[in-house]
Structure formats: C-alpha cells, structure tokens
Amino acid sequence: MKTSETEVLIVGAGPTGLVLALWLKRLGVDLKIIDKAAAPGETSRAIAVQARTLEFYRQFGIADDVLAAGIRVERLAVRTPSGTAATLKLGDFGAGLSPYPFAFALPQDIHERILIDHLEKAGAAVERRAELVGFEQDAAGVSATVMKDGETEVIRAAFLCGADGASSTVRHGLKLGFPGGTYEQCFYVADVEARNAPNGLNVCLDTHGFAIVLPVRQSGSVRLIGVVPGDHAASEAIGFETIRAEVERITGVTVKAVNWFSTYRLHHRVAEHFRVGRVFLAGDAGHIHSPAGGQGMNTGIGDAVNLGWKLAAVLGGRGDPRVLNSYEPERIVFARRLIKTTDQVFRVITSRSALVGLWRRYLLPKMIALLVANRAGARLAFRTVSQIGIAYGNSILSRGAAGRVRGGDRLPYVEGLVHVDGSAGDNFAPLCSLDWQIHVYGAASPTFRAALAATGIPIHAFAWTPAAGEVGLTRDAAYLLRPDGHVAVAIEAQDPAALLSYIEEFAIKIDTAARGPQ
Ligand SMILES: Cc1cc2nc3c(=O)[nH]c(=O)nc-3n(C[C@H](O)[C@H](O)[C@H](O)COP(=O)(O)OP(=O)(O)OC[C@H]3O[C@@H](n4cnc5c(N)ncnc54)[C@H](O)[C@@H]3O)c2cc1C
C-alpha cells in the first residue's frame, strides 16, 4: 500500500476545490488535490460569475484570463407572453462599487479549465481517478484512504477539506446531517442554438411558471433554465422534445438545435457543521440551493478563499489556530441566509397556485420595472447579487467601526486614489499581496508607522478624497485588513495599541516569502 504526506488534502476538483488549491499554492502550502472523475466536467452548469469572485481572482492574478473567456451581460429584460415588461441596461450597473461593476457569464467547464491551467502553472496538478473512500483523524492530522486505479493509498495530511460536492463523502464520513429539503418540481437546463436568441439576461414570467434565457458562449448559443412545465413538472426522465412547445411559448425562443439538455431536482440544504476537528467542508459539500440568483458556485469559491488564507496562516506559523475557528461561523451564517432567501424567491417564482400565477404574470414584472428604473434600485440589485455585501460582523476576528465601515465588512472599493508612494489607482491593488495590511485614507502619522514597524505589516496610506468618504471610510482612521480583503479592525484614531493587541492575540505574522500573482 502506498503512503504519502501533505499539509492539506483537498477532495474534489470542482470550482471550490480548485480555488482553494490555487489560493493555498500561492501561499506556499504543500497540498494534494484529488478527484474521482477521470476528467474535468464538460457541461456549462453554473454560468454567473459574481463581482466578489472576480475581486478574489484579481487578488491572485487570474481575473483577466477569466474575463477574456466570458461575456458581459449588458441587458436584463423581464418578459411575459404579451411582450417585454421591463428592460434594464445593465452595463456598469454597480459603477463605483467594485472593479467589476457588471454582470458576467462564463460556463463552468471553461471556468474550471482556466483554474486548472493556473494551478498547473503554479506547480500543482489534480490527481484524477483518485477517490476518497474513508478517513480518520487524530490530534495531529488526518489519514485519508484513497483508491486510485485499483490501488489503495493512505495520505496523511495536517488538514482535509471536503470540496466533494452535494453527495460529499467527507460530509458522510463526519456523520454530519444535511438538513433541508428537496423541491417537488423538477428543473430543466438546456444549452441551445436559437433562431431568435434575445440579447442579455431574460427573465420570462407566466401564470404557469418561469424561465430564464441567457447567453452561454461567444458563439451565440443560449441557456434556457426553468421549471419543467405542465404535466411533466415532477418528472426527471424527459427529453427536450417533450417540453419544447411550452418552453418556446414561455421564452419566446425558437430552438434550432439542442447542445445539452438535463433535468434535475433541486435541494435546499446546509450541513450541520462546516468543520469537525481537522476536517472542513466547503462548497456544495456544505450547502446546496436553487440556482436563483447564480449564487451556488460563487458561494463555494467564497468558502475556499475564506478557508485558504486561514489554513495557510496556521500551517505557516503566521496565525493562532483559533483563526480557523472563525471559518464555520463566518460561512455557515451566510449559507443559511442564502438558502432562506433563495428558497423564498424560488417558492414564489415556481408556485403553481393560480393566485400567485396571476401575481407573477401581471404584478411582478411591474414591480421589477419600478425597482430597476432608478439608479438606487439598480445598485441595490448589484449589491445583493454580486456578493460584495457579505460581511462577518459577528466573527471573533472582527473588531470596531470607523465611519460606516465595521470590522468584518468587505473593504469598500474606492478608485482614483493616490498612494503615498506616488502611484495612482484603486485601493484593491495592494490586496494582491494576499497578506495582512493596514489602510489609512488621509495621512499615516510617523508615530503610528513607527509603532507598527516591527510587525512588518505594510501601511498603505492614500491621499484623502471625498470618494473615500462617500463609501463610508473615515479620514485618517486605521483599517487593519485580512488577506481576503475584509476589515479585521476599524479604528477612528490611529491608535497602534488597539492594532498591536489584536495582532498579538491572533499571533499574526506577515509572510516574508515572495508571493502574490505569478
Ligand atoms: C445542471 C446544473 C446546473 C447548475 N446551474 C447553476 C447555476 O446556474 N448557477 C450556480 O450558481 N450553480 C449552478 N449549479 C451548481 C454549481 O454547478 C455548483 O454549485 C458547483 O459546481 C459547486 O462546486 P463544488 O466545487 O463545490 O462542487 P462540484 O462542482 O460538485 O465538484 C465536486 C467534485 O468532487 C469530486 N468528488 C466527489 N466525491 C469524491 C470522492 N469521494 N473522492 C474524490 N473526488 C470526489 C467530483 O468528481 C467533483 O469533481 C448547477 C449544477 C448543475 C448540476
């Protein structure tokens, strides 16, 4: 029997496992990533890549490649069988809120290939046809049993991460419940060539149901998603032809050819825990829900980033092990809230009640039109969907408030800044170090700099601009930032003692090895 050792064993090379591997690799962690599948997935599945995900990708230098492979969704239309009820020019509808203020679509198979390429360039490769079949943990590590090509290998790792999808072997191995439910209706997803493909993202509402039409690839094929209509609503065993007439009626799309068609049942579930000892769950292994809002994959990627920097800190002796205790509370709260919200939205848009059907067909389009007609509504929609509003206010790692910015918030984005070193740009640029840092918008006093010099944590001071005030930052306040761009400590005054005691409490050390985008 073969044996091997590593610091982190990642089970599952979907988007969650791949992003975790990339982040860890950038931070110099020794890892293995295994997947039981012989090859990466070849279907488009999750398409929406949210702004928060792109912000993380910018941090580790892959955002441009991802952007080059997908398309910006420029327009949202709400359609009913009588025509277009509302149109919103999306464009940069989140302008000023993120470096990526638009809606962006990239099929999951292409997305995964980009992640795999970058992982390989970083010196790690996915071990394929390698299936986790069991594991045991003790105080010092985890011993995982993996079957590969009929051979057994025991991999000893300091930590194990289950990014192994909805049927997670890791979650089962931990004997964790996956409470929630399964929706009665069956869903379809079809990637088709259309004779009259509409532009942009189209939400089609009718008394009998709903569908979404959106672009998939630059070639002009479109994705149709909806509840399986009519008498087949609870049936998974159908082909596209069975529902073609009803789908074409709801969407207004005439289908020339079907490239991919699948039906599936949706669940809404969150695991009881995301961590047991040295074993973690991330992505679909920990939470699954309806695709309403395109949140699933992006939430898994958010889990991976949150866990990645914490594992690297603890393994590298640059953070107290208690830092890892914050992973579950930070991410499970968001997952539970997300499932509640998507569940409510989903029940309304799929309800078969005649009354709700009439509301969906006649009133909902008008409500959406009103919401998106004004700039504030469009910005609210961007904030809600893009995941930039995710905050960890109740985390053990979050302290203080300065202006409207609290510990746990994602650092608000500000462009058009001048750094004290003379460079011009935005305040997210320094986050590419993937390490702790302090931001001051105004001037960092020499006493403050001197008091923190021994920590090695860089202080980025940007000349004050009203734009910083508009996003809630306070002039001359100090913001200690975590490697994932969330505020750890926000203090109105440049009080080094408050930061030093936090840095000492969590044993935070800066990584002196060269890192960041490679
Ligand atoms: C038809 C379809 C349409 C979807 N549409 C959307 C959408 O529009 N928007 C959205 O946000 N989400 C959508 N999703 C969900 C989205 O695809 C998932 O949220 C996303 O793939 C989760 O990523 P993950 O890495 O956590 O898990 P997965 O992508 O499921 O990856 C898990 C990996 O673990 C591997 N694995 C499992 N068990 C083991 C084991 N024991 N040993 C080794 N490897 C193992 C699997 O082979 C797999 O590669 C859709 C899913 C499907 C199926």
The ligand as an ORCA input file, in Angstrom:
! r2SCAN-3c Opt
* xyz 0 1
  C     -27.214     21.025    -14.264
  C     -26.640     22.015    -13.271
  C     -26.852     23.374    -13.431
  C     -26.355     24.291    -12.497
  N     -26.571     25.620    -12.681
  C     -26.075     26.513    -11.791
  C     -26.219     27.906    -11.969
  O     -26.809     28.365    -12.950
  N     -25.682     28.750    -11.028
  C     -24.999     28.273     -9.916
  O     -24.502     29.064     -9.104
  N     -24.852     26.949     -9.728
  C     -25.358     26.083    -10.629
  N     -25.157     24.768    -10.451
  C     -24.438     24.359     -9.245
  C     -22.941     24.511     -9.422
  O     -22.564     23.760    -10.542
  C     -22.291     24.061     -8.118
  O     -22.662     24.989     -7.090
  C     -20.781     23.988     -8.199
  O     -20.348     23.047     -9.145
  C     -20.219     23.585     -6.822
  O     -18.851     23.426     -6.917
  P     -18.074     22.456     -5.920
  O     -16.666     22.570     -6.346
  O     -18.433     22.800     -4.525
  O     -18.652     21.001     -6.181
  P     -18.690     20.153     -7.529
  O     -18.631     21.023     -8.723
  O     -19.839     19.228     -7.386
  O     -17.328     19.332     -7.509
  C     -17.138     18.249     -6.622
  C     -16.038     17.362     -7.180
  O     -15.739     16.381     -6.187
  C     -15.485     15.148     -6.845
  N     -15.736     14.078     -5.857
  C     -16.905     13.744     -5.272
  N     -16.729     12.761     -4.378
  C     -15.414     12.438     -4.407
  C     -14.615     11.485     -3.711
  N     -15.135     10.662     -2.800
  N     -13.291     11.434     -3.993
  C     -12.730     12.261     -4.914
  N     -13.455     13.176     -5.602
  C     -14.769     13.268     -5.349
  C     -16.445     15.138     -8.016
  O     -15.988     14.273     -9.045
  C     -16.430     16.604     -8.433
  O     -15.494     16.864     -9.457
  C     -25.643     23.829    -11.370
  C     -25.415     22.457    -11.214
  C     -25.904     21.548    -12.154
  C     -25.646     20.063    -11.980
*
